[in-house]
Amino acid sequence: MKKYLFILSIAFILASCHSSKKVYPSDPIYDNAGKEYVSNNDKNHNDREVSKQRKEIIKEAKKWIGTKYAYAGKTKNGTDCSGMVMTIYKNILDINLPRNSAKQAEFCTGINKGDLLPGDLVFFATGKNKNRISHVGIYIGNGDMIHASTSRGVTINNLSEQYYTKTYICSGRVIFSDTKHSKNKNQENNSENQENNHSENDFSNQFFE
């Protein structure tokens, strides 16, 4: 009898521990309509259709998660948003992106938000000027982006989150060999960017985010 009561007591304790476990809502955060943002391409393509280059961009970007934010930084010791994007594209695709997010948006070919593919860039106006691009992230699929947050460092957020819905400006695609576009645009942009870099060495006049 005592053995039976002892077994019942253990079972009750285990059940209590299990029931006290907190259940957290799953990510990502949803918009006011209660729907997760997913691009048309997320619905229409599968993993096999994502090019090797794009997979490498995402793979490298995920390695930066947890890096602290550092204004004008561009390494895993500390980075800002455009510095991380610039370094990843240089290391993976040998493409020289401009140093700040507004110039990176100009470098890209504009695309609709619904046409985003993993590896594309998303741009925001997070500063005082709501019409000026001041932030960039790398789209990684399923509505998510990797970016360098000033408060949390390199992290993942969803485009449906209210803050990023309000500050979103545009989406852009860096043209490389996996697309239907020619390589000439990147070659022209790389040449222009190299010229611009020589004249943009004064940090006080650059807007790095």
Secondary structure as UniProt FT lines:
FT   HELIX           2..19
FT   TURN            32..33
FT   HELIX           40..44
FT   HELIX           47..49
FT   HELIX           52..63
FT   TURN            64..66
FT   TURN            71..72
FT   STRAND          74..75
FT   TURN            76..77
FT   STRAND          78..79
FT   HELIX           81..93
FT   HELIX           101..107
FT   STRAND          109..111
FT   HELIX           113..115
FT   TURN            118..119
FT   STRAND          121..124
FT   TURN            130..131
FT   STRAND          135..141
FT   TURN            142..143
FT   STRAND          144..149
FT   TURN            150..152
FT   STRAND          153..158
FT   TURN            159..160
FT   HELIX           162..167
FT   STRAND          168..173
FT   TURN            177..178
FT   HELIX           184..198
FT   HELIX           203..205
//
